[in-house]
Amino acid sequence: MIRTRSTSRPYWSPGATSGLGRALAQRLAGAGATVLAHGRHAQRLVRTREEIHEVTGRAVDTIQADLADLAQVHRMADEVLERYPRLHALVNNAGVGFGPPGGAREVSVDGIELRFAVNHLAGHLLARRLTERLVECAPARIVQVASVGQLALDRADPFTEHDYDGVTAYRRSKLAQVMASFDLAADLAGTGVSVNAVHPATLMDTAMVRESGYSPTSTVEEGADAVWRLVTDPDLDGVSGRYFHGTRQARPDPQAEDPPARAWLRRLSDSLVAR
């Protein structure tokens, strides 16, 4: 049985103006939750807010930031903490896909490989910045929308500067998400805040997938079902530090279960955020 929380308890979903994020924001709003939806473009946020209101009769709050800029991620976290004394869930969904076939290597505003910066580092920073508020409001949940397409990180080349391709960079960033989720779950053990990572569905019918030249093999609704369950299902109370493939618990790439590798990634990530 699915449980939703009252409107006084916000859910926050970075990456909510299209695809999976938008579908999840609409479903949560329709169920009576207070939703704070993040997006990079102001016009898309306005359109998302209007469309969700039209479908559900409920308003969603919005917040704008470019997750490829760590200063904006910090500013966004500051704004969330100022605006919302109660916070019960964080869904890190925003991401950069493979890119077009043969696409050139891209970097963030801070000079970090773009997929590592947006898919992993922004979510790592947001979760760490909002941890105290989530603990205060426990029970609470953090869900990292990752991918089954994982590839072990190369300590000698963590930002894929050599032999670059978008698929390799994407897969490394998605494994980094899972590794960071496991670390944060361990840190929050006993606080009432759970942290889990999920591959929602394979090649959902989204602009990200189509841009990469792949044909969709699953629907956005299938992915939304998997994330919805991790956010709201009471049967998952206390379940933390896990990786899910859809609605089933699964095993990630072995590097995610290697404590020294996770410690190395954490030091690297923390140094980048501090910089």
Secondary structure, DSSP 4 states (H G I P E B T S, - for coil): ------TTSEEEESS-SSHHHHHHHHHHHHTT-EEEEEES-HHHHHHHHHHHHHHHS---EEEE--TT-HHHHHHHHHHHHHH-S---EEEE-------STTPPP-B-TTSSBHHIIIIIIHHHHHHHHHHHHHHHT-SEEEEEE--S------TT-TT--SS--HHHHHHHHHHHHHHHHHHHHHHTTTTTEEEEEEE--SSBSSHHHHHTTPPP-B-HHHHHHHHHHHHH-GGGTT--SEEEETTEEE---GGGG-HHHHHHHHHHHHHHHH-
